[in-house]
Amino acid sequence: MRTIDIDMGSIGGSALTADVAVPKGRTDHDIGHGIPITYVPARNTIFIAYALAIAEISGAREIVIGVNVLDSSGYPDCRPEWLAAMQEVARRGTRAGAEGHPVKLVAPLIRMSKVDIIRAGTTLGVDYGLTHSCYDPAADGAACGACDACHLRRRGFLGAGVPDPTRYQL
């Protein structure tokens, strides 16, 4: 395994990378409309660029990314058309692509609902107590319980009929 440090905080422009308040208490309607202030400019594009470079160096044939369009709060870099564009970048902008064997981008969660994701993870034995979704956690790691990510997570566990092991502040 390889770990790469990417300083997304230096980008700014988002409630997740700058000193901007994370929106809380939004409804399903609010979450499903527009691109929220929690969008980090080109975040997944940056991740894919790094992953493509590492894939070429290591000889990897696939990159798996956990983007999801249905519960994504409208992030443009979680959409199928973005994934298709990045696949074209892999085909046209890398040595592997130029030589006819581009790295394949795989997004198994892209069209799954949060309920379906929770159910699939449960079937696979995922310990959701080790996972985190919150955009504004407390210093002790407790989820805020009110941001979009907490709202979607809670709704997913409820809809899946699976107990949510998340520690929430609210």
Residue pairs with C-beta under 8 A, 6 or more apart in sequence:
2 54
2 58
4 50
4 54
6 46
6 47
6 50
8 16
8 17
8 40
8 43
8 46
9 17
9 18
10 17
11 17
11 40
11 41
11 42
12 18
13 40
13 41
14 20
14 37
14 38
14 39
14 40
14 41
15 21
15 22
15 23
15 36
15 37
15 38
15 135
16 22
16 38
16 40
16 135
17 40
20 37
22 37
22 38
22 135
22 136
22 144
22 147
23 36
23 37
23 38
23 147
23 148
24 136
24 144
24 146
24 147
25 146
26 36
26 148
26 151
28 151
28 155
31 73
31 74
31 148
31 151
31 152
32 73
32 74
33 74
34 74
35 73
35 74
35 75
35 76
36 73
36 74
36 148
38 73
38 135
38 147
38 148
38 149
39 73
39 74
39 75
39 76
42 77
43 77
44 65
44 67
44 75
44 77
44 78
44 82
45 77
45 82
45 86
47 65
48 63
48 65
48 86
48 89
48 90
48 105
51 63
51 65
52 63
52 89
52 90
52 93
52 94
52 103
54 60
55 61
55 62
55 63
55 96
55 103
56 94
56 95
56 96
56 103
60 103
61 101
61 103
61 104
62 103
62 104
62 105
62 106
63 103
63 104
63 105
63 106
64 106
64 107
64 108
65 83
65 105
65 106
65 107
66 107
66 108
66 109
67 77
67 78
67 79
67 82
67 83
67 107
67 109
67 110
68 78
68 109
68 110
68 111
68 112
68 114
68 117
69 78
69 79
69 80
69 110
69 111
70 111
70 112
70 113
70 114
71 113
71 114
71 152
71 156
72 78
72 79
73 148
73 152
76 82
78 110
80 110
80 111
83 105
83 107
83 110
86 105
87 102
87 104
87 105
90 96
90 97
90 102
90 103
90 104
90 105
91 97
91 102
92 98
94 102
94 103
96 102
96 103
97 103
109 117
112 120
113 156
113 159
114 152
114 153
114 155
114 156
114 159
115 155
115 156
115 159
115 160
116 160
117 156
118 128
118 156
118 157
118 159
118 160
118 162
119 160
119 162
121 128
122 128
122 160
122 162
128 157
128 162
128 164
128 165
128 166
129 165
129 166
132 141
132 143
132 166
133 143
133 149
133 150
133 152
133 153
133 166
134 143
134 144
134 145
134 147
134 149
134 150
134 153
134 166
135 144
135 147
135 148
135 149
135 150
136 144
136 147
137 143
137 144
138 144
138 169
141 167
142 167
142 168
142 169
143 150
143 153
143 166
143 167
143 168
143 169
144 150
144 168
144 169
144 170
145 154
145 168
145 169
145 170
146 170
150 166
150 168
153 164
153 166
154 164
154 166
157 163
157 164
157 166
158 164
